Amino acid sequence: MTLLRLPEPYEFDLSTARYRAWGRDLANVWEDGVLYRAIGGREVAISATAGGVDVEPLDAETGAVVRKLLGAEFDLDAFYAFAATEPVLATVVPPLRGLRPPLAPDPFESLVTSITAQQVSLHAAFAIRSRLVERFGERAGRVYAFPRAERLAGADEDVLYALGFSRRKAEYVLGLARAPLAWDELAPLGDEEVKARLVQFRGLGEWTADWFLARHLARPRAWPAGDLALRKAVAAFYPGADVNAVGARLDPFQNLSAHYLLAGLYAGVGS
């Protein structure tokens, strides 16, 4: 067994539910209780085991990506202590204990995925994303690596359109691939400065920037207030409350709160 220890608590099935809920994702393939991801040109298998996850093969490269993918950097203990003092979260959180929101290990993948999901259902977004991954990604066993920016930079807009992208979204993806950000420069920046740099690109608005902060950088205060699903969750758990006011109420744990409210909504917690 090749054990990768993760901070406790950690519930593998809860934390990987995203990869089963919306359809097959060829960059994160779920089969028979195992999550597969292409890392460094290799197929990596991730499965539940006591104390963390079993990762095969496990080395410094695969271990770092898997820890990011499985949300190891989130501080659940501090969040749970806060949630116990907040009346709504005190009800929503306990049934979901051990949920670590998965993160996109690669910044380009995170942004392209968000562009894909703009103004469509998640089922449709997953299908389009998988077609993109199959067409431009490099295969490693049963899984594909998400396409690199330099590979997509040479693509034709008509090809992306045929995969299910709108003309405008195809333009956004190709624009980002052909003039990518200096990714290493983003991580040290504050939330507002990261957002300011992202929204300079066509197709990267506040919604996309907020989810980048939440699902790639794991920023504690990321709160995608414009997200329709999050607004629906807020309306369900905080009837009549303004979504921004709820975000301020949940400071400094907006990111984890958003994920738990969404998971609680989908799981029917409290209904």
N, C-alpha and C positions, 0 to 999 in steps of 0.2 A: 504494500500500500504506500502511496506517495501523498502523505498528508500535508495539506496547506492549512495551517491554523488560522482561524478568523476570530475576531473579537466576539465574545459572547454578549448577549444571546444572538443566535443565528438560526433561522429556520429556512432550510434550502427550498422546500416546496413553495412557501409563501413568497420568498424573495425572487424566485424564478417564474412566478405565475405569468408575468408579462410575455414570456416566450411561448406560452400556450394559449393565451386569451384571444389573440387577434389574427391568428393564422401563422403559417410557416415562414420563418425568417432564415434565409439561406446563409446569413452571416452568423447566426446564433441558433443552431439546429438542436431541437429537443427531440430525443428519441428514447423511449423506454426508461425514463427517469434520469437520463444523462444529457447534459448540455455540452454541445460541441462548438468550439470556436477555433478559427484559423489564427495562429500566432507565429510570426516569423516563418511562414511557409509550411508550418506543421499543423496537423489536426490535433487539437488538444481536447481531451475528454474530462469533464468536470462532473462529479457526482457527490452525493451526500455521504458523510461519514462522521463518526463521533469526533468532536473537537474542531470541526471545520469542514473541508471538502477534500475529496480525493482528486488529484490532478495528475493526468498522465499524458505526456511527459511533464515532469516538474523540474524546473531550473529557475535561475534568476529572471530570465526573460518571461517565461510563461507565468511564473508566480506573481510578478509585478502586474501583468495585465489582468490576471484572474482576480487579484485583490481589488483592482480598480473596478472591473466588471461587476463584481459582487458587492460593491458598496462598503468595503471594509473601512473606509476613512470616515464614515459617519459615526458620530458620538451618540450612540443610543442611550447609554446610561444617563447622560445629562438631559436628553430629550424626555426620557421616561419620568425623570424626577419632575421636570416642568409639567408634563402632561398630567401628572397626578394632581396638580393644583389647578388645572383648567377644566371646568365642568364638562365641556363637550368631549375634549380629548380623553378625559378620565373614563369615558364610556367607550370611545372608539378604539383607543390604543390597546387595551389588554387582550382582546381577542386576536390581535395582529402582532403580538409580541414576537420579536425575532425577525420581523420583516426588515430587510436592508434593501432599499431601492437600488436596482441595478443602474450602473452608469455606463455611458459610452466611453470606452478607453481612448478613442481617437477623436480629436476636435473636428476634423473635416467630416468624419462620419456623423458626428452629432449634428452638425449644421445641415448637411444634406438630408439627413433623416427628418429634421424639423421642416425643411422646405417641402419634402415629400408629403408631410402630414398637414400642411396648410389647407384648411377649408375642405377637407375630405374626411371620411370616417377612418378610424384606425384599421379596420379590416382592409379598406382600399389602399391605405398608405403602406401596410405591410406587404400587400401583393405587389405594388409598384416597386417598393424597395427591393424585394426579392428578385424581381425581373432585372433590375439594374445590377444587383450583385452577381447574378448568374451571367449577365452579358459582359460585364467589365471586370469582375473580380477574378482572382486566381484561385483555382480549386485546390483544396487539400483534403483528400478523402471525401467525406460526405458533406463537407462544409466549404464555404468560399470566404476568402478575405474580402473585406469591404474594399471597393475600388479606390486606388490611390488617386490623388488629385491630378498627378501628371498623366495618368492613363485617361481620365475623363476629359482632360484639357483638349485632347485631340478628337473628341467625339463630335458627331454631327447632331445638330438640334433635332433633325428629323428622326434619328435613331431613338433619342430620349422620348420624343413624342409617341413613337410606335410602342414604347414600353409602358405608356400610360401617363406620362407627364403632360401637363398643359404646355402650350408654347411658352407662356411666361415663366413657368417653373423650370422648364428646360433651359431657358435663358439665364435664370438665376443660378442654377447648378453649374452651368458651363462658365459663367462669369466668375464664380467663386473658385472653380478649379483652375482657371487660367490666370488668376491674380490672387493667389491665396494669402491669407494673413500670415504674419510672423508668429506662428502659434506659441513658440516658447516665450514670447514677450507678454502674452496675455495673463498667464498664471500669477505673476507677482502683482498685477494691477488690482485696484479696488473694483467693486461691483459696477459702479456707475461708469468708470473709465472703460471697463471691458465692454459694456453695452454701447458706449459712445463709438468705440472702434468698430463693433460689429454692424451697427445700423448704417454705417457709411456705405455698405454694400447693398446693391439692389436686391430686394427680396428678403433681406434680413431686418425685420422690424422688431419692435419691442417684445412681442410674443416669442419669437425665435431666440432673441437674446436672453430673455428670462429663462427659457428652458435650457439654454447652453450653460448658464450659471448653475442651474439646478441639476442637470443630468450629465454634465461633463466635469465642471469645476467643483461640484458638490458644495456650493456656497450656502451657509446656514440660513441666510436671510432671503434667498431667491424665492420669489412669490409671483408666479405667472398669472397675475390678476385678470389678464385678458383671455385666459383659456376657458373655453365654454364648459368643458368637463369639470374644471375646478369651480367655476361659478355654480354649476349644478350641485356639486358637493357642498359648497358653502350654503346654498339655498336650502338644502336638505337638512343640514346639521345646525345651521344658524339662521332660522327662518326670519326673513325681513331685514337681515343685517347687510350692510354694504361690504363687498368683497375686500376693498382696501382697508376698511376699518377692522375687519377680521384679521387681515394680515398684520396690522399694527398690534393687535391684541395678542398675536402669537409670536411676537418678537422675543428672542432672537432665533426661533426655531421654525421659521416659515417654510423652509424647504421640506423638512421631514413632516411637518404638519400637513402640507399639501399632499404629499405622497400617501400619508395615512388616511386622510380624508377621502382621497380618491379610491384607495383600496377598500376603505370602509363602505363607501357608496356601492362599489361593484359587488362587495361581499354581502350587502344587505345588513350591515351591523346596525343594531338598534331598531330595525324595522319589524 
